[in-house]
Amino acid sequence: MLINEMVIDENNMGFIPSLGTSFQLNSTAKRIVELIKEGKTKEDIVKILSEESGEDWRKVYIDVEDFFIKLKVYGLIQ
């Protein structure tokens, strides 16, 4: 998965060296990428983000699902 190559700088810019492509990430997207790189499943990520933010897991699930779809569109995950 190309997402594992992503390097995120202090300005939340994610860079994939093999593609030469950069992405601007917000703090939630950055956290999701970190959790993916740790090997967490989508369900794990929803639970963790829900606990960290105090948001209802259903709202978090919608946001995480949307982000995963975007990652697939960009070819960063399968």
Long-range contacts (C-beta under 8 A, 24 or more apart in sequence): 1-36, 1-76, 1-77, 1-78, 2-75, 2-76, 2-77, 3-33, 3-36, 3-37, 3-71, 3-76, 3-77, 4-36, 4-37, 6-33, 6-37, 6-76, 8-33, 8-34, 16-76, 23-74, 28-63, 28-67, 29-67, 32-64, 32-67, 36-77, 42-68
